[in-house]
């Protein structure tokens, strides 16, 4: 299988969500110039996500730009089975997003842009709280900030000099032991 075929397969398996379509205006000498701003998140449902923002005079062009930028912005997120390894707080401008791990069966307790980002990342059980600004673009960026702060249990146990077993959440230990 060539590199091109692998990349094509990867492109097809990505989950793409449009978070926001907004009409924005630029004030010029003759009046206002309107454009559309589209925010898109893309993920493979296995911990790889990206976000893109595109602006154009027509919505389809803005969507294409946003999805291209999201594909270029792909990054890896540390997950712990169906949830996240530890609590995290993301901040962008006035928006703050708190992410807390949850036991299996809880589901995604989130709304709007936060839910879309977590679902494309492949998180199945999580508790969230959005605080401060309700600006959708800033909330999504704050969610990305919180996900970027997540550390894998293996890396953190090596840094602390502790066994990884001590860092795994209690429900994960309980599931493995019986």
PyMOL commands that set and color helices and strands:
alter all, ss='L'
color gray80, all
select helices_A, chain A and resi 3-12+59-72+112-121+136-148+153-160+164-167+170-177
alter helices_A, ss='H'
color red, helices_A
select strands_A, chain A and resi 15-28+31-43+48-56+75-76+88-92+95-101+108-109+126-132
alter strands_A, ss='S'
color yellow, strands_A
deselect
rebuild
show_as cartoon
